[in-house]
Amino acid sequence: MKKGISAQTLILVGAVFGTASLQGCVSRYAKLEEPTSKNQLVCHHTGWGWLGAPLASYNHSQCVEDLQEKGYQIIEGD
């Protein structure tokens, strides 16, 4: 009977941890308020992985930018 960890097991463990390290996540939140009406809106975006994280970040930035163009101001978060 062989003792120790086989090379195949080490490769498998390395592949799992290597893949996990390439996965990213993002969760962005901002509450904005229109000063005159006191109307409040929230931009909240979450994404996982090499594609989801950048998309969530981009969509969040667009949400905040669009509301700021309409006169909203960030009151919480971001």
Secondary structure as a PSIPRED ss2 file (coil, helix, strand):
# PSIPRED VFORMAT (PSIPRED V4.0)

   1 M C   1.000  0.000  0.000
   2 K C   1.000  0.000  0.000
   3 K C   1.000  0.000  0.000
   4 G C   1.000  0.000  0.000
   5 I C   1.000  0.000  0.000
   6 S C   1.000  0.000  0.000
   7 A H   0.000  1.000  0.000
   8 Q H   0.000  1.000  0.000
   9 T H   0.000  1.000  0.000
  10 L H   0.000  1.000  0.000
  11 I H   0.000  1.000  0.000
  12 L H   0.000  1.000  0.000
  13 V H   0.000  1.000  0.000
  14 G H   0.000  1.000  0.000
  15 A H   0.000  1.000  0.000
  16 V H   0.000  1.000  0.000
  17 F H   0.000  1.000  0.000
  18 G H   0.000  1.000  0.000
  19 T H   0.000  1.000  0.000
  20 A H   0.000  1.000  0.000
  21 S H   0.000  1.000  0.000
  22 L H   0.000  1.000  0.000
  23 Q C   1.000  0.000  0.000
  24 G C   1.000  0.000  0.000
  25 C E   0.000  0.000  1.000
  26 V E   0.000  0.000  1.000
  27 S E   0.000  0.000  1.000
  28 R E   0.000  0.000  1.000
  29 Y E   0.000  0.000  1.000
  30 A E   0.000  0.000  1.000
  31 K E   0.000  0.000  1.000
  32 L E   0.000  0.000  1.000
  33 E E   0.000  0.000  1.000
  34 E C   1.000  0.000  0.000
  35 P C   1.000  0.000  0.000
  36 T C   1.000  0.000  0.000
  37 S C   1.000  0.000  0.000
  38 K C   1.000  0.000  0.000
  39 N C   1.000  0.000  0.000
  40 Q E   0.000  0.000  1.000
  41 L E   0.000  0.000  1.000
  42 V E   0.000  0.000  1.000
  43 C E   0.000  0.000  1.000
  44 H E   0.000  0.000  1.000
  45 H E   0.000  0.000  1.000
  46 T E   0.000  0.000  1.000
  47 G E   0.000  0.000  1.000
  48 W E   0.000  0.000  1.000
  49 G H   0.000  1.000  0.000
  50 W H   0.000  1.000  0.000
  51 L H   0.000  1.000  0.000
  52 G H   0.000  1.000  0.000
  53 A H   0.000  1.000  0.000
  54 P H   0.000  1.000  0.000
  55 L H   0.000  1.000  0.000
  56 A H   0.000  1.000  0.000
  57 S H   0.000  1.000  0.000
  58 Y H   0.000  1.000  0.000
  59 N H   0.000  1.000  0.000
  60 H H   0.000  1.000  0.000
  61 S H   0.000  1.000  0.000
  62 Q H   0.000  1.000  0.000
  63 C H   0.000  1.000  0.000
  64 V H   0.000  1.000  0.000
  65 E H   0.000  1.000  0.000
  66 D H   0.000  1.000  0.000
  67 L H   0.000  1.000  0.000
  68 Q H   0.000  1.000  0.000
  69 E H   0.000  1.000  0.000
  70 K C   1.000  0.000  0.000
  71 G C   1.000  0.000  0.000
  72 Y C   1.000  0.000  0.000
  73 Q E   0.000  0.000  1.000
  74 I E   0.000  0.000  1.000
  75 I E   0.000  0.000  1.000
  76 E E   0.000  0.000  1.000
  77 G E   0.000  0.000  1.000
  78 D C   1.000  0.000  0.000
